[in-house]
Amino acid sequence: MDLGDPRLDQRAKALLKRLAAKPSKSIRGACDSWGETSEPIVFRAIRKLIGAR
């Protein structure tokens, strides 16, 4: 995966791994903490900022 920033790559891989481990669950159900639950929101916001450049 190459999103143009190694930190984004790492976050995206962790998010996908977490969601793939519990495919029948919602994002909230697949995550173990609020930090993990908010990760998709933060990730999407970062991607929008990068795309706006």
URCORUR-V511218 format. One record per residue. N is the residue number from 1. RES is the residue in one small letter. PHI is phi in whole degrees, 0 to 359 (999 if undefined). PSI is psi in radians with two decimals (* if undefined). Layout:
n-><N & N>
res-><RES & RES>
phi-><PHI & PHI>
psi-><PSI & PSI>
This chain:
n-><1 & 2 & 3 & 4 & 5 & 6 & 7 & 8 & 9 & 10 & 11 & 12 & 13 & 14 & 15 & 16 & 17 & 18 & 19 & 20 & 21 & 22 & 23 & 24 & 25 & 26 & 27 & 28 & 29 & 30 & 31 & 32 & 33 & 34 & 35 & 36 & 37 & 38 & 39 & 40 & 41 & 42 & 43 & 44 & 45 & 46 & 47 & 48 & 49 & 50 & 51 & 52 & 53>
res-><m & d & l & g & d & p & r & l & d & q & r & a & k & a & l & l & k & r & l & a & a & k & p & s & k & s & i & r & g & a & c & d & s & w & g & e & t & s & e & p & i & v & f & r & a & i & r & k & l & i & g & a & r>
phi-><999 & 224 & 262 & 93 & 210 & 303 & 293 & 294 & 303 & 296 & 295 & 295 & 297 & 296 & 296 & 297 & 296 & 297 & 290 & 291 & 291 & 223 & 296 & 273 & 268 & 287 & 302 & 299 & 287 & 278 & 259 & 265 & 213 & 296 & 301 & 290 & 294 & 281 & 306 & 299 & 293 & 296 & 300 & 296 & 296 & 297 & 298 & 296 & 296 & 294 & 293 & 282 & 291>
psi-><2.35 & 1.71 & 0.12 & -0.08 & 2.16 & -0.56 & -0.71 & -0.70 & -0.81 & -0.76 & -0.73 & -0.75 & -0.75 & -0.73 & -0.83 & -0.69 & -0.76 & -0.79 & -0.63 & -0.48 & -0.43 & 1.19 & -0.41 & -0.10 & 2.77 & 3.03 & -0.80 & -0.68 & -0.48 & -0.28 & 2.59 & -0.24 & 2.96 & -0.65 & -0.75 & -0.63 & -0.66 & -0.24 & -0.83 & -0.61 & -0.82 & -0.77 & -0.77 & -0.70 & -0.73 & -0.76 & -0.67 & -0.72 & -0.74 & -0.72 & -0.43 & -0.23 & *>
